[in-house]
Amino acid sequence: MRIEIDTERCIGTGQCAMNAPQVFYLPDEDGVVELLDPAPAPAYRGSARDAATLCPANAIAIRED
């Protein structure tokens, strides 16, 4: 799995960081998601997929290896 973020699309709702805090971080300063781990461990892949699905701006892309 490989994760990509389109920061131009991010609207800062924080769904990603709430669902997969090991993978995504939403700073208070600008509210644009930061990717902590572009290739998460298997234990975090399900929550990363959920975060991508829940993103209202479709700013998260999941690429399966």
N, C-alpha and C positions, 0 to 999 in steps of 0.2 A: 504494500500500500504506500502511496505517495500522496500527500496533501498539498494543494496549492490554494493560495488566498488571493482574491482580487480586492485589494484594499480600496480601490476606487468605488467599488460597489457596496462596501461595508457601510451599514447605517448605525452600527453600534448598539444593537438590541441586547447583546450579551448572551444570546441563546447558546452559542458555541462554548463560551467559557463556563456557563452554568452546567452544561451537559458533559463536557470533556475538559475539565480544568488542567489535566495533565498535558493536554495538547494545545489548547488555546488560552490566551490571556487578553483581557480587555482593560487597558489602562484607563484611569480616570481622566488623564490629561486631555487626550484627543478623542477617545472613544472608538478608535479604529483597532480592530483585532490584530493581535500579534500571534504568529505561529511559533509555538514553543518546540514542537517536534514534527517535522515534515514526514517522518517515517516512523510512526508510533509502534510500540511493541504490541504483540497480539492481544494482550490484555486490555488495551485502550482502543482498539480498532472499532469495536462495536459502538462505543460512545462517540467516537469521531464521526462515524457514518450517521449516527443519530443527529449530531450537531449540524452536519451538512444538510440533512433533510429538513431540519427545523429552521435553518437560516432563511429569513423572509426576503433577503436581498439576493439569494443564490450566489453568495460571495465565496463559497467554499467548494472546491472541486476535489473529488477523490479519484485517484488513478490507481487501479488495481494492477499489481505486478504480475 
